[in-house]
């Protein structure tokens, strides 16, 4: 099957009947359930956009000749990277960058794993063949993926094997002729309820030791695999209309706790098994972290553009765009946007072919951007909230405006400099949903922890940064004055 349409995606979910729970009940059909139906429609639009703009969104499969999603492409040139980024941008602009796990995110990861498949042969040559075949399977069938990287937050002070309940985390139970039986819990599969398959991979930041080998594994299975349970948190789509909740009613992806109840994973779906060393090196050595970071920074450029657009529209609506402190706050967002775009440009134009044959972006600017943006995004939405002031509270619903008695009063009462009351509140409801609603707060929290604990990420960034040139600069500067040192200070 080539790139899917939205209807094919929806029908796939219906047929799969994944084992999803929410609000204490099992979901019969995620495509019609109030918690999921709207985001399913948004996901379907992403698949349809592929066919509406094939020149931007699709490319010819190297194995079948079919038109497949461009996010799966194995980039060979800088132009390939730019084309992929433009495709990512197209999807992100549809949702304002609010869907952090749109399919292109994991597609880039999987592409890197599949291309660098020989890395996985360290565990067993079979695993290299498995990941290569799985990449091609997902590419040719346009599979929508969720993933899980982390174990339950039981006792962070102890390793997995030291936990009081050492079996709560996903672990290997047995191996047999058919595959590997696994049991336990994993967190936190975004879009778990509305995707086709789940990839289970090691953490990107938390390292494992040899005693954690029973927990060290990577595999992928369909979301309707017997024994797999996807337990979704409370939905932030409260069943409101798009006017009242313009973002939450469209792009609430959901996050799921995943339980594997003695699930059989076939041997051909195993990529890493009982090998903490391979797990610790998977993302950096395959350059998956680089390609996924490229997708994330491209998405976050669009997200910053969306916030800036909301801020500028709000300024114009109520006539505050000439105040000094308002311009200063707008400039903050503009600087953040241009900084992110510069990181992206440098990453693409300094790209090089890696040892696996992929044109891989320069990781340094992407790594800086992914460490910086979690600190910046909360400030961006704070600016929007501050400038909206009490107007962020004075937001009647669409039903209020439709009331014949109070509608005309509200239309006059909440007018702005350049917008009538109904239109001004529509804009302010968007700003509220972006900043203060449950959906907006989740976005801020999500960005903060997007790649993991930002403190640990900063420590890793500091440890890996090439510090020597800067210390040498100071040493050379001080050496110029050596001839003037007093005799007692000479070595």
N, C-alpha and C positions, 0 to 999 in steps of 0.2 A: 504494500500500500504506500503511495507517495504521501506528501504532506496532507494532513487531514483538514477537513472543514469543521466548522463549529458544530454542525449537526452530527457529524461522525464522532466527535469528542463526546457529545451529550449521550448519544446512543451507546457508546462504549461504557460510560459510567452506569447507565441503566442496566445493561447486560451483565456487568461485573457484579453489581449488588454487593459492594464492599461492606465489610463488617464494621460499620461506623456507629458510634454512640454519642449522643449529646443530650444534655438536660435530663439525664437519667433514663433515656430510652434509646432503643436501637432504631436507626433510621432505615425506613423501607426504601426510599428513593431520594438520594441526595439532590437530584436535579429538580425536585419539586418541594423539598423540605424548606420551610421558611428561613432556616439558618444558613442555607447553602445555595438556594436557587438563584439568587442575584449574582453572586460571585461566579457561579457556573456559567451564567449568561455572559459575564465579562470575560471569562476564560474562553468561551466559545467565540467571542468577537476577535480575540487574538488569533485564533486559528483561521477565522474568515479573512482577517486582514492579510494573511499570507497569500491568499488567492486574489485579493483585490489589488495587491501591489507585488506581483510575483517577481518583477525585475529587482525589487529591493529586498524581498523577504525569502526567496527561494534560490536554490542552485541545483545543478545536475549531479545526481548521485554518482560517485565514481564506480560503483558496483552494478547498479541496476539501470542507470540512465534516467530514473524518475526524478521529478522535481521534489526536493526535500528541503526542510527548514535550514536557513542559512546559519542559524546558531550552532548547528552541528559541524560546520565546515572545518576541515583541517587546514589552517592557514599556511600558505607557502610564501606569501609576499606581504609587504606592508599594505598594499591595496586590499588584500583579503581581510586584514585586520580592520581596516577602515570600513569596508563593506559590511563586515559583521557588526561593527559598532553602530553604523547607520541603521541596520536592521533592529538592533537592540533599542536604539533611540525611538524608532517608529512604534514599537510596542509600548515603551515607557510613556510616550506622549499620549497614548490612548488613556492611560490611567494616572497620569501626572506623577509617575514614579512611585505610586502608592502600593504597587504589588511587588514586594521584595523577592518573591519566589515565582515570578512568571517563568514559564518553561525554559527560556533561554539561559537562566542562571545555572541550572544543573546540566543543561545540554553542553555548556562550555566545559564544565568539570569532566563530564563523561567523555567528551571528545579528547581531552588531555589524557585521561586514563587509557582510553582505547588506543591512542597513538603511541603512548609510552608503555604499551602492554608488556614489553620485555622486562620492565622493572618488577612486575608481579611474578615473573618466572623464578625469582630468587626463592620463593616459597615452594613452587612446583611449576614446571613448564605448562601444565594444564591450566593454571590460573591465568597465565598470559593469554592463552587461547580463549579462555572464558570471557575475559574483559574485552578483548578485541571483538568477539562475536556479539557480546551484549551491546557494545557501542553501535555496531552495525544494525543490530535488531531494532534498537530504539530510534536510530536515524531513519531507517527504512519504513518504520511504522508510526513515526511521530508520537512516541510514547510521552505522556506527561508524567514527570517524576516528582516525588517528594523524597526527603532524605532525613536521616537522623544521625547525629554525630556524638551525642553526649549521654552519659549515664545519669541515673537519678541523683538528686542532691541530698543524699542521706547524711553523710559525714565527710565533709571536704577535707578534714584533717587526716583522714586515713586513706590508704590505697584500697582498691576494690577488694582485693583478697583479704584485707584486714577488717572489712565491715562486719558489724554484728550479724546482719543478714547478708551474707556474701553472695546469696543467690538472687537477690532482688534485681541486680543488673543483668543485662542480657549476657548469656554465657552458653558455652557448648555443653550439651547433655550427653550426646553420644554420636558416634559415626557409624554408619552402616553402608550397605551396598548401594542404597538409593541416594544417600546424601548425608547431611549433617543436621541433627536435631538440636534446636536452640530453644532456650526458655529465658524469660526475664523481661525487663522494662528498658525502654530507651526513650529519650526526650530529644527534641521537641519538634515533631514533624509538621512544619508549616504546609498547609494545603493537603494534609494527609487525607482528608475526607473527599477531596475533589480531583484526585490524580489517579493514574493507572497502576503505577508500581512504586515501590519504595527501595531506595538504595541505603544500605547500612554501611557506614564507613567510620573509621576512627576519628577521634577528635583532631581538630586542626591545631589546638594549642596545648592540650593536656597530654603529656607524655606518659607512656606505660613502661613498666619493667617486665622482666622475665616471669615474675610471679603472677603477672596479670595476663599471661598468655591465654588462659581459658576465656578471657573477655576480648581478646585481640582477634578481630575478624572483620571481613568485609564481604558483602554479598548483595544481591538484589532479587526481589520476588514480587509477584503481582499482589496488589492490595486486597485481593479476595482469596488469598491463600488460606486454607483451613488452619484455624488456631490463631490467626493474626487479628488483633483487635485494635481499632483506632478510636481513642476516646478524646473527643474534642472539648476544649474549654467552652465556657459560655460564649455565645455569639454576640458580637458587637453590631451586628445587623439586627436592629430592633423591629424590623418589619415596617419601618416608616417609608414614606415615598421619597423619590429622588430629590424633590425640592427641599424637603425638611432635612434630610440626611444625604447630601449629594455624594459623599465619599463612602461612608459606612454602609450605605445601601447598595453599593456597587462593588467595592473592592475589599471587603472583609474576608481575608484569606483563611482565617482560622488556624489554630495550632493544636496538635494532638499529642497526647501521651500514647505511646505504642507498646502493646503487650504481646509478646510471643509466647503462646501457650503450647509448648512442645511442638514447634513448627518445624516441618521438614524442609530444608533448603537443598534442592538438587545439586549434585556435584558440579553441573555445568553452570551454576549460578554463584559459585564460590570464587572469590578473588584473593582473599587473604585468610589464612587459618592458623591460629595459635602462633602468631609471630609478631611480638610487640615491636621488634626492630623495624620490620617492614611497615607496620602501622605508623610508627613515629615519623617515617620518612616519606610516606605516600604522597602527601600534598606538595612538599617542596621538590622532591626528586622527579616527579612527573610533570612539574610546572602547572598542575591543576590550580594551585593557589594564584598563580599569575593570571591565567585565563579567566578564572572566576572573578578576580579583582578587576580585570578589564571590564567585564560585564557590569559589575557593581558600580564602578566609578562612572561609567556611561549612564547608568540608570540614575545615579545621584546628581549628575549634571542636570538631567531633566527635572528631577525632583526639586532642585534648587531654583531652576527656571520657573517652576510652578509656584513655589512660595513667593518668589520675587514678583511674579505676575499678580498674585493675590494681594501682596503688599501695595504695589503701585496702583492697582484698581481701587483698593480701599482708600488710599491717599486721595485719589482723584474724586472718589465718590463723596467724600465729606469735606473736601477743600482744605486739607492739611499739608499739601505737598510743598508749600512755600516756607514752612517753619524750619528753622535751622536744625533743631534736634531730630526732626522727622527725616530730613534729607540725610543727616548723619547716619541714622539707622538704616535707611534704604541703601546707603553706600556700603554698609557692612555686608549686606546680602549680595550686592553687586561684586564686591571684592571676593567673597567666598565663591561665587559662581565663576569668575574669571580665573581664580586660583585652581579650581577643579578642572576647568577646561585646559589650563596650561599643563597640569599633571597628565591629563589624557593625551594631549598632543605630544608631549615629550615621550611618553610611554610607547606610543605608536611609531613615532618617527625614529626612535632609537632601538627599535625592535631588531632582533637577530634570530637566525635559525639556531634552534637548540640541538642537543645531541640526538633527539628523537625525530628531527626533521621538521619540526613545527616552527613557523615564524612566531616568535614569542615576544610579547611586549617587554620593554625595560621595566623590571619590577620595582626599582627604586622609587620612581614617582607614584606608582600605584600603591606601594606599601605606605608611603607617606600620606597619600590621600585617604586610604582606608583606616589609618590610625588617627587622622585629623578630623574626619567628617563626623564621627560619633560625638566629638566635643562641640562641633559647630552646629549641627542640626538643631539641638535643643534651643540654642540661641536664636536661630533663624525664626523658629515658630514663636519664641518668646517675643521677638520684635513685632510680629503680626498681632499677637495678643495685646501687647502694650498699646500699639497704635489704634487698635479697635476699641480699647477702653470700655466704657459702659455700653457701647453699641454692641459688644459681643454678648450682652445679656438681653438687650432689647430686640429679640428676634422672634416675633410671632410665627406661628406655623402657617402653612398655605391655607389650612382650613379656616384660620382666623380671618384671612383676607377674603375668603369666599363667603363669609357670613355677611348678609345684606345689611345688618345693623351696625356692626363694628368694623367691617372691612373698609368702608370709605374713611372712617375716622383714623384707622391705622395707616392707611395709604398716605394720608396727609401728615400724620404725627411723626412718621419715621422717614420722611423724605430726606434726601441728601442734597448736596450742592449740584451734583450733575446726574443724579438718579432719582426717579420717583420712588415712593415708599416701598412698593412691592418689589421692584428690581434691587433696591438697596438692601433690603432684608435677605433677598436671595443670595446676594454677594456675601453678606455678613454670616449667613448660615454656612456657606462654604468655608469661610475663615474660621468659624467656630468648630466645624467638623474637622478641620485641619489641625487645630490647636488644643481644644478644650474638651471635646467629646471623648468617650471611651475609645473610639477609633483613633482619634488624633493622639491621645496619650499613648496608645499602644504603638503608634508609628514612632514616637520619640523614644520609647523604651526599646523598641526593636532596632532602631538605628544605633542606639548606644551599645547594644550587645550583638550587633550584626555578625561580627567575626569571632565573637567570644568575649571573655572578660577583658575590657580595655586596659586594665592595669597590667595584666599578664602580657597582653599584646605589646604594650609599651616597653615592658622589661625585655621581651624578645627583640623588639626593634632596636633598643639600646645595645643589647649584647651583640647583635649581628651587624651593627653599623660599623663601617670602616673608619675608625677613629685616628689611625696612625698619621694620615696626612696632616691633620690639624695639630696634633701634638708636635709633629716634626716642624711645622711652621713656627710654632712658639720656640722650640728648641733652637732652630736656626737663627731666629731673631735675637735670642739671648746670647747665642754664641758670638755674635758680632762684637759684643762688649767684653769678650774674654781677656783681651790684651790690657784692659784697664783694671782688671781685678787686683786687689792687694795681694802681696806675696803670701800672707798666711792663708788665703782662700784658694790658692792654686793647688790643683791636684798633684 
